[in-house]
Amino acid sequence: SFLMAPQLPQAALAQDELDASPRSRRRSGRSASPTKPGRGDKTPSRNLGGEKVQTAVRLRPFLTTELVKVTSSPIAPAWPAWPAWERQSSPSSHVRSCVEMKPNGHGVVLYDPEKPHQPGREFECTYAFDSSQPQSRDYADQSTIYNCLGADMVMHGTTGYNCCLVAYGQTGTGKTHTVHGDWQSQDQRGLLPRIAEGLFERLASLPAGDTGRVRISYIEVYNDRLRDLLCTTAITARSEYDGSPRLSSPRTPRADPHKFASGGGGNRLEVRTHPEVGVYVENLQELPVENLRDVARHVARGERAKKVERTTMNDRSSRSHTIFSFKVELRGAAQHNSLSNMQIVDLAGRENEQTSECKDERFRELRYINRSLFELANCIFALCDGNREHVPFRNSKLTMLLSDSLSSNSRTTLLATLTPSPKGFDENILTCRFLESTGRITTQPVVNRFAAAEVAKHLQDEIANLQSTKVEDEIISMRLTLLRQFSLVWAEEERRGSDQAPDEVDVVQGACRQVSQGLQSASQHLGRLELKNRMASEALKEVGSKLATLQHSLRAKGGIIRPASPVTTVRSARSDGEGDTLRRSLGLAEAGRRLSEEKVGTLRLLRLS
Ligand SMILES: Nc1ncnc2c1ncn2[C@@H]1O[C@H](COP(=O)(O)OP(=O)(O)OP(=O)(O)O)[C@@H](O)[C@H]1O
């Protein structure tokens, strides 16, 4: 019921509440959340049709592997002159970043390493975080990301808004680093632990009399199949299966990968839609949590179960998409109960299939990842076109799960991660295009208010409704409707039969053919019934003669002699043994024969008419 409640009776948002939200404060020019000095205050546009999805990019530092590879690459010496962004270069003198942050903090410029004289391509976004050089004045660390994006989510989630943050980007560009980081380290913790901490801090400071409850869920989408990462059995299945570095020893036997791939182990989750609730996941566990430690414990179990593998692009590459949700229920004075859903989505990273070094199972996973991200992009483009009726959300599990966050009641942020490596230029371009398109989408966030009594009544109505619906009834009424339609069509054809126009002849002839086919099958049915009838008569005769023999022997022994009607025999005989059984079957056979005779009579009449 907790699952169903969030989008029940929704109240439109009062203007004063809108004004109290951090996004609207940004809109009105006041500072929303603490940011690093030098970061300007961007006003996200909002039109009358809803609120624009907020966009952000984060540029990670060079990885040592990229420095080594690029230094020895023949491309580097071929670049004749370095443009102004040379100062963005990495510590290695031979490797330059192909990404520059715009000075206003709300966009990036991407430079094509093969065309160094050409101007860069510019992309706009709400926030541009430069995390490439820790020494830099504008360096965006984990706390900066939280202060700009996560703190807003906490604020919205605890005022009754659904909100969602999606991390998107090429494999190895820092999505998981941004979402999770290092849970053990105060500085390196990512968005998720910080949001959890912020959430419980806020709930602890609620006014006296108000209470808050939090439940969490954790879904994995692996090869377009869903798994509950908080379900213990699923975790056992995974730990047996993949030998994740943090779980297994080299001696751990690997289970059959197809067992997992085909959905073995764990709950079977299904994405469903409900006209009032929207999208929900059937069988998903939602665990109550009371503090950061609870969340950390469950997430640690989920992370062990998650599908992570070493690839050439990333030592710990997520091979699945994950969706972590906080369901926040606030109860206060009757008017102020609210339910909200806060989603944090860590997408698996895209990779070029032509240039990828992934093989076998890794390549198969990559195809699923790319396919689902392709479907996601299709949905984004359809939403940008304003064609909300035909958004292909149903083409993949991932898009179904994200459909509400991208198109209806949610305050949504897309965080795109970029690599500074020139080798990632093409993928960076694709990422930024996706980012810009997503930034054009609008959603319709509202406060999810509810009155407890209304929710209870709604659920009771729903149950009563379900209980009163019998499948058989539906089938019968469908058949009745069909029969009525058929008789109407037939009557119409009959009426036209005498004076049909030449072009109607074919129609009527077709109908006649159908009727004669129907008669033919009725006639066959009649034949079968007549055969059954004959067999029933013979059986009746045989049983009658057996009964006569029995009566004869009873008379000889001085027993009760009864007159001969087989039906009365069945009704009145109460003696045990063979006679009793025979009488009973005789009665049944007789009853069957009569039924058959009646049917035969009816069918004969039909045939004659
Ligand atoms: N902002 C950052 N600062 C320092 N290191 C980073 C940063 N972002 C990413 N990294 C490092 O880059 C590597 C890849 O990061 P991560 O695993 O988060 O990428 P990803 O986008 O989630 O990849 P995949 O899609 O393959 O799962 C990791 O070693 C991570 O520590």
The ligand as a Gaussian input file, in Angstrom:
#p B3LYP/6-31G(d) Opt

LIG

0 1
 N       35.688000      12.991000     -10.120000
 C       36.567000      11.996000     -10.018000
 N       37.675000      12.159000      -9.283000
 C       38.582000      11.175000      -9.169000
 N       38.459000       9.960000      -9.764000
 C       37.368000       9.741000     -10.504000
 C       36.369000      10.740000     -10.662000
 N       35.416000      10.244000     -11.447000
 C       35.791000       8.991000     -11.751000
 N       36.954000       8.684000     -11.183000
 C       37.656000       7.412000     -11.309000
 O       37.451000       6.929000     -12.636000
 C       37.247000       5.528000     -12.644000
 C       35.928000       5.197000     -13.318000
 O       34.889000       5.738000     -12.551000
 P       33.474000       5.052000     -12.389000
 O       33.597000       3.600000     -12.109000
 O       32.699000       5.860000     -11.422000
 O       32.938000       5.228000     -13.867000
 P       31.487000       4.865000     -14.428000
 O       31.094000       5.983000     -15.299000
 O       30.563000       4.502000     -13.334000
 O       31.858000       3.606000     -15.326000
 P       30.901000       2.400000     -15.819000
 O       29.879000       3.009000     -16.678000
 O       31.849000       1.537000     -16.572000
 O       30.369000       1.765000     -14.596000
 C       37.302000       5.077000     -11.201000
 O       38.588000       4.595000     -10.923000
 C       37.040000       6.343000     -10.417000
 O       37.659000       6.317000      -9.146000

